[in-house]
Amino acid sequence: MAATVQHHPQDQEFTIQEKGFGGELAYSQPTDELIDFTHTFVDEELRGQGIAEKLAEAGLTYAREKGLQVRTSCEFMEGYVQRHPEYQDLLAPGA
């Protein structure tokens, strides 16, 4: 069974658990219109399996659904958005 991403708004993070290991995409929301993805982490045992990509897609889908502009302080998220033009319209000016 494929692991699913869970959103924990109280902790400002998206998480995923699989085979006893996990990953997270942390964010802050400095304004009502902006979400800043600040950190991505995946346990070593799950790396290379697309876990970080699942987290990125969940976070960016959430931003689109809520009408938020995106800042990518996290290096992984910055690269992910650059490689996926379908998300570049979400970037905040100057991001």
PyRosetta script that sets phi, psi and omega in degrees:
from pyrosetta import init, pose_from_sequence

init()
pose = pose_from_sequence("MAATVQHHPQDQEFTIQEKGFGGELAYSQPTDELIDFTHTFVDEELRGQGIAEKLAEAGLTYAREKGLQVRTSCEFMEGYVQRHPEYQDLLAPGA")
pose.set_psi(1, 132.4)
pose.set_omega(1, -178.3)
pose.set_phi(2, -74.6)
pose.set_psi(2, 138.8)
pose.set_omega(2, 177.9)
pose.set_phi(3, -71.2)
pose.set_psi(3, 147.3)
pose.set_omega(3, 178.6)
pose.set_phi(4, -114.3)
pose.set_psi(4, 150.9)
pose.set_omega(4, 179.5)
pose.set_phi(5, -81.2)
pose.set_psi(5, 135.3)
pose.set_omega(5, 176.5)
pose.set_phi(6, -111.3)
pose.set_psi(6, 138.3)
pose.set_omega(6, 177.0)
pose.set_phi(7, -102.3)
pose.set_psi(7, 130.6)
pose.set_omega(7, 178.7)
pose.set_phi(8, -121.6)
pose.set_psi(8, 82.5)
pose.set_omega(8, -175.2)
pose.set_phi(9, -60.0)
pose.set_psi(9, -31.3)
pose.set_omega(9, 179.4)
pose.set_phi(10, -63.8)
pose.set_psi(10, -28.3)
pose.set_omega(10, 178.7)
pose.set_phi(11, -103.1)
pose.set_psi(11, -0.2)
pose.set_omega(11, -178.0)
pose.set_phi(12, 51.8)
pose.set_psi(12, 57.8)
pose.set_omega(12, 178.2)
pose.set_phi(13, -156.0)
pose.set_psi(13, 155.4)
pose.set_omega(13, 169.0)
pose.set_phi(14, -110.5)
pose.set_psi(14, 136.0)
pose.set_omega(14, -178.5)
pose.set_phi(15, -130.9)
pose.set_psi(15, 161.5)
pose.set_omega(15, 175.6)
pose.set_phi(16, -145.4)
pose.set_psi(16, 140.5)
pose.set_omega(16, 178.2)
pose.set_phi(17, -126.6)
pose.set_psi(17, 134.2)
pose.set_omega(17, 178.6)
pose.set_phi(18, -153.1)
pose.set_psi(18, 129.8)
pose.set_omega(18, 176.4)
pose.set_phi(19, 55.5)
pose.set_psi(19, 35.2)
pose.set_omega(19, 178.7)
pose.set_phi(20, 80.3)
pose.set_psi(20, 2.3)
pose.set_omega(20, 179.0)
pose.set_phi(21, -120.9)
pose.set_psi(21, 172.1)
pose.set_omega(21, -177.2)
pose.set_phi(22, -154.8)
pose.set_psi(22, -177.4)
pose.set_omega(22, 177.0)
pose.set_phi(23, -150.4)
pose.set_psi(23, 163.4)
pose.set_omega(23, 179.3)
pose.set_phi(24, -148.4)
pose.set_psi(24, 150.3)
pose.set_omega(24, 171.6)
pose.set_phi(25, -123.4)
pose.set_psi(25, 110.7)
pose.set_omega(25, -178.8)
pose.set_phi(26, -94.0)
pose.set_psi(26, 150.5)
pose.set_omega(26, 178.2)
pose.set_phi(27, -146.4)
pose.set_psi(27, 166.0)
pose.set_omega(27, 168.5)
pose.set_phi(28, -127.3)
pose.set_psi(28, 160.5)
pose.set_omega(28, 176.9)
pose.set_phi(29, -128.6)
pose.set_psi(29, 84.3)
pose.set_omega(29, -174.9)
pose.set_phi(30, -65.2)
pose.set_psi(30, -25.4)
pose.set_omega(30, 174.9)
pose.set_phi(31, -138.4)
pose.set_psi(31, 169.3)
pose.set_omega(31, 179.5)
pose.set_phi(32, -66.1)
pose.set_psi(32, -19.2)
pose.set_omega(32, -175.9)
pose.set_phi(33, -104.3)
pose.set_psi(33, -2.7)
pose.set_omega(33, -170.3)
pose.set_phi(34, -131.3)
pose.set_psi(34, 134.7)
pose.set_omega(34, 171.4)
pose.set_phi(35, -119.6)
pose.set_psi(35, 133.6)
pose.set_omega(35, -179.4)
pose.set_phi(36, -115.9)
pose.set_psi(36, 112.2)
pose.set_omega(36, 176.6)
pose.set_phi(37, -79.6)
pose.set_psi(37, 115.5)
pose.set_omega(37, -167.8)
pose.set_phi(38, -104.6)
pose.set_psi(38, -23.2)
pose.set_omega(38, -173.1)
pose.set_phi(39, -162.7)
pose.set_psi(39, 136.1)
pose.set_omega(39, 173.3)
pose.set_phi(40, -124.7)
pose.set_psi(40, 133.8)
pose.set_omega(40, 177.4)
pose.set_phi(41, -140.7)
pose.set_psi(41, 137.3)
pose.set_omega(41, 174.3)
pose.set_phi(42, -133.2)
pose.set_psi(42, 130.4)
pose.set_omega(42, 176.5)
pose.set_phi(43, -53.6)
pose.set_psi(43, 144.3)
pose.set_omega(43, -176.8)
pose.set_phi(44, -53.1)
pose.set_psi(44, -37.1)
pose.set_omega(44, -177.3)
pose.set_phi(45, -65.3)
pose.set_psi(45, -20.3)
pose.set_omega(45, -178.2)
pose.set_phi(46, -106.4)
pose.set_psi(46, -3.8)
pose.set_omega(46, -177.4)
pose.set_phi(47, -64.2)
pose.set_psi(47, 147.1)
pose.set_omega(47, 179.6)
pose.set_phi(48, 81.1)
pose.set_psi(48, 10.4)
pose.set_omega(48, -178.2)
pose.set_phi(49, -114.4)
pose.set_psi(49, 11.2)
pose.set_omega(49, 177.9)
pose.set_phi(50, 82.6)
pose.set_psi(50, 12.4)
pose.set_omega(50, -178.3)
pose.set_phi(51, -66.5)
pose.set_psi(51, -46.9)
pose.set_omega(51, 179.9)
pose.set_phi(52, -61.3)
pose.set_psi(52, -36.5)
pose.set_omega(52, 178.7)
pose.set_phi(53, -65.4)
pose.set_psi(53, -40.3)
pose.set_omega(53, 177.0)
pose.set_phi(54, -61.4)
pose.set_psi(54, -42.0)
pose.set_omega(54, 178.9)
pose.set_phi(55, -63.8)
pose.set_psi(55, -44.1)
pose.set_omega(55, -180.0)
pose.set_phi(56, -60.6)
pose.set_psi(56, -46.7)
pose.set_omega(56, -179.5)
pose.set_phi(57, -61.7)
pose.set_psi(57, -41.2)
pose.set_omega(57, 179.4)
pose.set_phi(58, -64.3)
pose.set_psi(58, -44.3)
pose.set_omega(58, -179.9)
pose.set_phi(59, -64.6)
pose.set_psi(59, -42.8)
pose.set_omega(59, -178.7)
pose.set_phi(60, -72.2)
pose.set_psi(60, -34.4)
pose.set_omega(60, 174.9)
pose.set_phi(61, -64.4)
pose.set_psi(61, -42.4)
pose.set_omega(61, 176.8)
pose.set_phi(62, -59.5)
pose.set_psi(62, -46.6)
pose.set_omega(62, 179.6)
pose.set_phi(63, -58.7)
pose.set_psi(63, -44.4)
pose.set_omega(63, -179.9)
pose.set_phi(64, -64.1)
pose.set_psi(64, -45.3)
pose.set_omega(64, -179.2)
pose.set_phi(65, -61.7)
pose.set_psi(65, -34.5)
pose.set_omega(65, -178.3)
pose.set_phi(66, -91.3)
pose.set_psi(66, -1.9)
pose.set_omega(66, -179.9)
pose.set_phi(67, 69.6)
pose.set_psi(67, 32.2)
pose.set_omega(67, -177.7)
pose.set_phi(68, -93.5)
pose.set_psi(68, 145.9)
pose.set_omega(68, 168.8)
pose.set_phi(69, -84.4)
pose.set_psi(69, 154.2)
pose.set_omega(69, -172.6)
pose.set_phi(70, -116.6)
pose.set_psi(70, 136.7)
pose.set_omega(70, 167.4)
pose.set_phi(71, -117.5)
pose.set_psi(71, 141.8)
pose.set_omega(71, -178.0)
pose.set_phi(72, -118.3)
pose.set_psi(72, 79.0)
pose.set_omega(72, 175.9)
pose.set_phi(73, -70.0)
pose.set_psi(73, -24.3)
pose.set_omega(73, 177.9)
pose.set_phi(74, -78.4)
pose.set_psi(74, 129.1)
pose.set_omega(74, -178.0)
pose.set_phi(75, -60.4)
pose.set_psi(75, -41.3)
pose.set_omega(75, 178.7)
pose.set_phi(76, -61.6)
pose.set_psi(76, -46.3)
pose.set_omega(76, -178.5)
pose.set_phi(77, -65.2)
pose.set_psi(77, -37.0)
pose.set_omega(77, 176.7)
pose.set_phi(78, -59.4)
pose.set_psi(78, -48.3)
pose.set_omega(78, 178.9)
pose.set_phi(79, -64.8)
pose.set_psi(79, -38.3)
pose.set_omega(79, -179.5)
pose.set_phi(80, -62.4)
pose.set_psi(80, -46.8)
pose.set_omega(80, -179.9)
pose.set_phi(81, -65.2)
pose.set_psi(81, -38.4)
pose.set_omega(81, 177.7)
pose.set_phi(82, -61.8)
pose.set_psi(82, -36.5)
pose.set_omega(82, -179.1)
pose.set_phi(83, -81.3)
pose.set_psi(83, -11.7)
pose.set_omega(83, -176.8)
pose.set_phi(84, -125.3)
pose.set_psi(84, 89.6)
pose.set_omega(84, -175.7)
pose.set_phi(85, -59.6)
pose.set_psi(85, -21.0)
pose.set_omega(85, 180.0)
pose.set_phi(86, -66.2)
pose.set_psi(86, -11.9)
pose.set_omega(86, 178.5)
pose.set_phi(87, -106.9)
pose.set_psi(87, -8.4)
pose.set_omega(87, -173.4)
pose.set_phi(88, -65.6)
pose.set_psi(88, -23.4)
pose.set_omega(88, 177.6)
pose.set_phi(89, -68.1)
pose.set_psi(89, -14.5)
pose.set_omega(89, 179.4)
pose.set_phi(90, -82.3)
pose.set_psi(90, -17.9)
pose.set_omega(90, -174.5)
pose.set_phi(91, -62.3)
pose.set_psi(91, 133.7)
pose.set_omega(91, 176.0)
pose.set_phi(92, -68.8)
pose.set_psi(92, 147.5)
pose.set_omega(92, 176.9)
pose.set_phi(93, -54.7)
pose.set_psi(93, 133.4)
pose.set_omega(93, -179.6)
pose.set_phi(94, 82.2)
pose.set_psi(94, 0.3)
pose.set_omega(94, -177.7)
pose.set_phi(95, -79.5)
pose.dump_pdb("model.pdb")
